[in-house]
Amino acid sequence: MTVDIRPLAQADLPAAERIFRLAFGTFLGLPDPMAFMGDADLVGTRWRAAPAAAIGAYAGGALVGSSFAANWGSFGFLGPVTVSPDRWDQGIAQRLLAASMALFRQWGARQTALFTSPHSAKHIALYQKFGFWPQQLTPVMAKPVEAGAPADGWSSYAAQGPEARIASLAACRAITEALYPGLDLAGEICAVVERRLGDALLLHDGADLAGFAVCHLGAGSEAGSGTAYVKFGAVRPGPAAAHNFERLLTACEALAAARGLGQLVAGVNTARHEAYRLMLARGFRTLLQGVAMLGPNDPAFNRADCFVIDDWR
């Protein structure tokens, strides 16, 4: 049967959600594949944030797979890419990837990346066909939220007025520009706040911005019930980076506690060794881990001098 690749329609989001859970749950061997990721929402949230970045594969008019891409300025990441298990090994994933790679070229992304299972030779070989190369592991880590965790020197982006938000986005952009030229999280910040998925935490150093974190909070977001998930966090590079990174982790935990959430989840690539070490020292433990694949085969901001939280799922 002919498979058509075209933009993912809003009406097909329930089918895309079902395929996403069934595909990953089947691959992982879960007793109930549909229980994968609980009530966290990766499909609907990403479509609503950027419908043009969602691609569907259709056979006989029915959805059989989908692919999502994220535009972070000069940097983009791919995923999730899922195909219904009854259509595996039919070349559908390659066609979805080709369409997503065309989006990255259209956006002018200088580097692209993804997160995949390190033990799956099949997946790694697939992505290598598109110029992605495996680098270091990215543990997705979690810790229990301590109620009343002290934190100061931070504020909420969502609580700001329009003019203050413009200034805050510019300050966040200055931090990411210093980490990797052209890296821009403005779209993620705006999407999480406008869609009421969570908040962006702004870490202050006097009158300057020392760092920020984009946090999904609770059910209906990418976090799921009882969880705060740091989709991206970073501090300004320099001599105070390690200190500010610890402050950022404390602030994220304080935000989670304020929202009544019991678990804080955050990913960090192990190439950012000091950031990884600091998270371990604060009680974070690995829930799962993937391998970061990048194209071209350069580190981007997976470097020892970068104090950054993300996981590219």
Long-range contacts (C-beta under 8 A, 24 or more apart in sequence): 1-59, 1-60, 2-59, 3-57, 3-58, 3-59, 3-64, 3-90, 3-92, 3-95, 4-57, 4-58, 4-59, 5-55, 5-56, 5-57, 5-58, 5-95, 5-96, 5-98, 5-99, 6-55, 6-56, 6-58, 7-51, 7-52, 7-54, 7-55, 7-56, 8-47, 8-51, 8-54, 8-55, 8-56, 8-63, 8-66, 9-56, 10-47, 10-51, 12-56, 12-63, 13-43, 13-44, 13-47, 15-62, 15-63, 16-43, 16-47, 16-54, 16-56, 16-63, 16-66, 16-82, 17-41, 17-43, 17-44, 19-63, 19-64, 19-65, 19-66, 19-82, 19-83, 19-84, 20-66, 20-80, 20-82, 22-84, 22-85, 23-82, 23-83, 23-84, 23-85, 24-80, 24-82, 26-85, 27-117, 27-120, 37-224, 38-224, 38-225, 39-219, 39-220, 39-224, 39-225, 40-221, 40-222, 40-223, 40-224, 40-227, 40-229, 41-220, 41-221, 41-222, 42-68, 42-80, 42-222, 42-313, 43-68, 43-80, 45-191, 45-195, 45-197, 45-216, 45-221, 45-222, 46-70, 48-191, 48-195, 49-187, 49-188, 49-191, 49-195, 50-187, 50-191, 52-103, 53-100, 53-103, 55-96, 55-99, 55-100, 55-103, 57-83, 57-92, 57-95, 57-96, 59-87, 64-92, 65-92, 65-93, 65-96, 66-96, 67-96, 67-97, 67-99, 67-100, 68-100, 69-100, 69-103, 69-104, 70-188, 71-103, 71-107, 71-109, 71-187, 72-183, 72-184, 72-185, 72-187, 72-188, 73-176, 73-182, 73-183, 73-184, 74-108, 74-109, 74-110, 74-111, 74-180, 74-181, 74-182, 74-183, 74-184, 75-109, 75-110, 75-111, 75-112, 75-113, 75-180, 75-182, 75-183, 75-300, 75-301, 76-103, 76-104, 76-107, 76-109, 76-111, 76-112, 76-113, 77-112, 77-113, 77-114, 77-115, 77-312, 78-104, 78-112, 78-113, 78-114, 79-114, 79-115, 79-116, 79-312, 79-313, 80-313, 93-126, 94-126, 94-129, 97-126, 97-127, 97-130, 98-130, 101-130, 110-181, 110-182, 111-294, 111-295, 111-296, 111-298, 111-300, 112-294, 112-295, 113-292, 113-293, 113-294, 113-295, 113-300, 113-312, 114-292, 114-293, 114-312, 115-290, 115-291, 115-292, 115-293, 115-311, 115-312, 115-313, 116-290, 116-291, 116-293, 117-290, 117-291, 118-289, 118-290, 118-291, 124-291, 124-293, 127-293, 128-293, 130-295, 131-295, 131-296, 132-293, 132-294, 132-295, 133-293, 133-294, 133-295, 133-296, 133-297, 134-291, 134-292, 134-293, 135-269, 135-271, 135-291, 135-292, 135-293, 135-294, 135-297, 135-299, 135-302, 136-269, 136-270, 136-271, 136-291, 136-292, 136-302, 137-269, 137-270, 137-289, 137-290, 137-291, 137-292, 138-267, 138-268, 138-269, 138-270, 138-289, 138-290, 138-291, 138-292, 138-311, 138-312, 139-267, 139-268, 139-270, 139-276, 139-286, 139-287, 139-288, 139-289, 140-265, 140-266, 140-267, 140-286, 140-287, 140-288, 140-289, 140-290, 140-311, 140-313, 141-265, 141-266, 141-267, 141-268, 141-279, 141-280, 141-284, 141-285, 141-286, 141-287, 142-227, 142-263, 142-264, 142-265, 142-266, 142-284, 142-285, 142-287, 143-253, 143-263, 143-264, 143-282, 143-283, 143-284, 143-285, 144-262, 144-263, 144-264, 144-283, 145-228, 145-253, 145-256, 145-257, 145-261, 145-262, 145-263, 145-264, 146-253, 146-257, 147-257, 148-257, 149-250, 149-253, 149-254, 149-257, 150-250, 150-254, 151-247, 151-250, 151-251, 151-253, 151-254, 153-203, 153-204, 153-205, 153-210, 153-247, 153-251, 154-201, 154-202, 154-203, 154-204, 154-247, 154-251, 154-254, 154-255, 155-201, 155-202, 155-204, 156-199, 156-200, 156-201, 156-202, 157-189, 157-193, 157-199, 157-200, 157-201, 157-202, 157-212, 158-193, 158-199, 158-200, 168-200, 168-202, 168-209, 168-212, 171-202, 171-208, 171-209, 171-212, 172-200, 172-202, 172-209, 172-212, 174-209, 175-209, 175-211, 175-212, 175-234, 175-235, 175-236, 176-234, 178-236, 178-237, 179-234, 179-237, 179-301, 179-306, 179-308, 180-300, 180-301, 183-301, 185-212, 185-214, 185-232, 188-214, 188-231, 188-232, 189-214, 192-216, 192-221, 192-231, 197-221, 197-222, 198-223, 198-228, 198-229, 199-255, 201-233, 201-248, 201-251, 201-252, 201-255, 203-235, 203-244, 203-247, 203-248, 203-251, 205-236, 205-240, 205-244, 208-236, 209-236, 210-235, 210-236, 210-240, 210-244, 210-247, 210-248, 211-235, 211-236, 211-244, 211-245, 211-247, 211-248, 211-307, 213-248, 213-251, 213-252, 213-309, 215-252, 215-255, 215-256, 217-255, 217-256, 217-259, 217-261, 218-259, 218-261, 223-261, 223-265, 226-261, 226-262, 226-263, 227-261, 227-262, 227-263, 227-264, 227-265, 228-252, 228-255, 228-256, 228-259, 228-261, 228-263, 228-264, 228-265, 229-265, 229-266, 230-264, 230-265, 230-266, 230-267, 230-309, 231-310, 232-308, 232-309, 232-310, 233-266, 233-308, 233-309, 233-310, 234-306, 234-307, 234-308, 234-309, 235-307, 237-305, 237-306, 237-307, 241-305, 241-307, 242-274, 242-278, 242-307, 244-307, 245-275, 245-278, 245-307, 246-278, 246-282, 248-307, 249-278, 249-279, 249-282, 266-309, 266-311, 267-309, 267-310, 267-311, 267-312, 267-313, 268-308, 268-309, 268-310, 268-311, 269-302, 269-308, 269-310, 271-299, 271-302, 271-303, 271-304, 272-302, 272-303, 272-304, 272-306, 272-307, 272-308, 273-304, 274-304, 274-307, 275-306, 275-307, 275-308, 275-309
